[in-house]
Amino acid sequence: MSSFENNLKPYSRAIVKLMKNGTVYSSSSVWEDILYYQNDIQDYINVMGLELILRKDEGRAFLTQFEDSEGNTLGLISKRQMGFETSIVLVVLRQVLEEFDHNPTQVQSVEKFILHSGIKDELELFLPEKYNRVKLLKELDSYIYKIVDMGYLKVVNADPDPLYQIQRVIKDKVTLDILKEFKINLEEYV
């Protein structure tokens, strides 16, 4: 028996998938392993300064880094730097998801879908009067593609007006506190 086989754990593939993909959804082949071996996985990744976050009700799991009192981590998961305009689009998407989750009249599924043109419409409603909208709307496509690459939007249909699914991981990356603070800062910025 090789060293590979001797050291392989029943949850090894789940850990690899979490580390490579960032987020694992309930449709994944390793979802049941994550649920069953949740404590073993947490024990294993603790030594790397990581924590398993499991959102069973939303059907997803992901890793975060432990931080010390000054916000330092071991640096295993890289933080992505994004521009101000990309942040605005991300905050707007988070706001749209929040409104969807708290709207009891929505007859859509548990997932929120939005058209490309819908993102533009929401941005125009979100931005303060004084904000320079021309540049943001002119380069909106590039900001949306960046957010797709980051995993916060999933392309469902690439028609002339693409349809996206807002990924629920956005709720963990853009919390309600961040959303509130960003709105205040945006008002002060303009």
Backbone hydrogen bonds, N-H to C=O, Kabsch-Sander energy under -0.5 kcal/mol:
donor,donor_aa,acceptor,acceptor_aa,energy
6,N,2,S,-2.1
7,N,3,S,-2.0
8,L,4,F,-1.1
12,S,9,K,-1.7
15,I,11,Y,-2.0
16,V,12,S,-2.4
17,K,13,R,-2.5
18,L,14,A,-2.4
19,M,15,I,-2.4
20,K,16,V,-2.5
21,N,17,K,-2.7
22,G,18,L,-1.6
23,T,21,N,-1.3
24,V,61,A,-3.0
26,S,59,G,-2.3
28,S,25,Y,-2.5
31,W,28,S,-1.2
34,I,30,V,-2.2
35,L,31,W,-2.2
36,Y,32,E,-2.7
37,Y,33,D,-3.0
38,Q,35,L,-0.7
41,I,37,Y,-3.1
42,Q,38,Q,-2.2
43,D,39,N,-2.5
44,Y,40,D,-2.2
45,I,41,I,-2.5
46,N,42,Q,-1.6
47,V,43,D,-0.6
48,M,45,I,-1.5
49,G,46,N,-2.2
50,L,45,I,-1.8
51,E,64,T,-2.9
53,I,51,E,-0.5
53,I,62,F,-3.2
54,L,52,L,-0.6
55,R,53,I,-0.5
55,R,60,R,-3.1
56,K,54,L,-0.7
58,E,55,R,-0.8
59,G,55,R,-0.9
59,G,56,K,-0.7
60,R,55,R,-1.8
61,A,24,V,-2.4
62,F,53,I,-2.3
63,L,22,G,-0.9
64,T,51,E,-2.3
66,F,49,G,-2.9
68,D,72,N,-2.1
71,G,68,D,-2.1
78,S,76,L,-0.7
81,Q,79,K,-0.5
87,S,83,G,-2.1
88,I,84,F,-2.0
89,V,85,E,-2.1
90,L,86,T,-2.4
91,V,87,S,-2.7
92,V,88,I,-2.4
93,L,89,V,-2.4
94,R,90,L,-2.1
95,Q,91,V,-2.4
96,V,92,V,-2.4
97,L,93,L,-2.2
98,E,94,R,-2.3
99,E,95,Q,-2.5
100,F,96,V,-2.2
101,D,97,L,-2.5
102,H,98,E,-1.3
103,N,100,F,-1.3
106,Q,103,N,-1.7
112,K,166,I,-0.5
113,F,111,E,-0.5
114,I,164,Y,-2.5
116,H,162,P,-2.3
119,I,115,L,-1.8
120,K,116,H,-1.7
121,D,117,S,-2.3
122,E,118,G,-2.5
123,L,119,I,-2.4
124,E,120,K,-2.1
125,L,121,D,-1.6
126,F,122,E,-2.0
127,L,123,L,-2.5
131,Y,128,P,-1.2
133,R,131,Y,-1.3
136,L,132,N,-0.8
137,L,133,R,-3.0
138,K,134,V,-2.2
139,E,135,K,-1.8
140,L,137,L,-0.8
143,Y,139,E,-1.5
144,I,140,L,-2.6
145,Y,141,D,-2.6
146,K,142,S,-1.7
147,I,143,Y,-1.9
148,V,144,I,-2.2
149,D,145,Y,-2.4
150,M,146,K,-1.7
151,G,147,I,-0.5
151,G,148,V,-1.3
152,Y,147,I,-2.0
153,L,147,I,-0.9
154,K,165,Q,-2.1
156,V,163,L,-3.0
157,N,163,L,-1.6
163,L,157,N,-2.6
164,Y,114,I,-2.8
165,Q,154,K,-2.5
166,I,112,K,-2.7
166,I,164,Y,-0.5
167,Q,152,Y,-2.6
167,Q,165,Q,-0.6
170,I,167,Q,-1.9
171,K,168,R,-1.8
172,D,169,V,-1.0
173,K,169,V,-1.4
174,V,170,I,-2.8
175,T,173,K,-0.6
179,L,175,T,-2.5
180,K,176,L,-2.5
181,E,177,D,-2.6
182,F,178,I,-2.7
183,K,179,L,-2.0
184,I,180,K,-1.9
185,N,181,E,-2.6
186,L,182,F,-2.6
187,E,183,K,-2.0
188,E,184,I,-1.9
189,Y,185,N,-2.0
190,V,186,L,-1.5
